[in-house]
Amino acid sequence: VQLVESGGGLVQPEGSLRLSCLASGFTVSRYDMSWYRQAPGKERELVARLRRVLGITNYADSVKGRFTISRDNAKNTVYLQMNSLKPDDTAVYYCNARGDYEYWGQGTQVTVSS
């Protein structure tokens, strides 16, 4: 079982990035899939969640209207589209799967800076 994030990097304020989370060993459509982030000196926080039931999504207030979580069942991959990025979005972003078991990815660094 593995979650592998990719797509992080350095971006200027107001730029965009799309993070990917490729899952292996389980089916993402059968799990609640989430993105968390952790900035230096801060606790890990939930950014977005895509529930397995009805595909309901939840977002942190700080990212509503800017971030979108989605899933491609054929690729067994979850995405986080991030638009209008701000310096406060700088963090390590982690993919999480929760269902019968819970899994975490290794994280991908996102840095928003001019």
N, C-alpha and C positions, 0 to 999 in steps of 0.2 A: 504494500500500500504506500502510495506516495502522492504528494502534492508539490508541484514545481511551479513557482511563480516566475514570471519574466515580464519585461517591458518597462522596468524602472529606468531612471536616469536623471540627468540634469535638464531642467526646462526653465525658461524665463517666465516671470509672472504673466498671467493671462494666457499661457500656453496650454497645450493638451497632451495627455498621455493615455495610452490604453494598456492596462495591466492584464496579463493572462495567467490563469491557474489551470495547469494540465493535471488531471487526476488519473491515476492508474491503480488498479486493484479493487476499485469499487465504482459504482455508477452515481454520478453527481446528481442525477434527477431524483434519486432516492434519499438524498440528504438535504438538510438545510445548509446552504452554502453562504459564507460570509467573508467579508474583507475587514480586517482590523488594521490599525496602525499604531506605531509607538514612536513618539518623538523623544529625543534625548532628555533625560530627567523627568519624563512623564510616564504615566501608566498607559498600558495598552488600552485602546478604545475601539469600540465597534464603529465602523464606517458605513457599511451597507450589508443587508442580509436579503437573500432570496430563498423563500421558504419552498419546501417541496410540495406543500399543499397549495394548489391554485396559483402557484408562482407569485405569491404576495411578496412585495418588497418593502423594506424599511430602511430609512437613512438617518444618519446623525443630522441634527439641525444644521450643523456647520457646513454640510456638503449638499443639502437639499437644493435641487435645481441645477447643480453643477456636475454631480457624479451620477452614473447609471450602472447598475449591476445587471448582468445578463448571463445567459447560459446557452451553450451550443451542445445539445445532447449527442449529436453525431460525432463531435470531436471530444466529448467528455471534458469540456473546458468551460470555465467560468471567467467572465471578463469584468473589469471595472474601467469604464470610460470616464476619464477625469478631464473636465473642461474648466476654463477660467481659473486656472490654478493660482494659488496664493502662497506666499512664503510660509504661512502657518500650516500648509499642507505637507511641508517637509517632514518625512518620517520613513521608517521602515514599514512596508505594507506586507501583511501576512494573509494568506488564504486559510480559511477554516472550514471544515466539514463536520457537521454534527448530525448524528442519527443513532443507529445502533452502537456506533463507536464515534470517537472524536479524533480528528486528524488535523495537523498543522503543517503548513509549508515552512520553508526555511527563511522566507522573507525576501523582499526586493526593495532597494533603496530608491526613494523619490526625493529629489532635491529641487526646490523651486527658488531660483535666485537669478538676479540680473548680473 
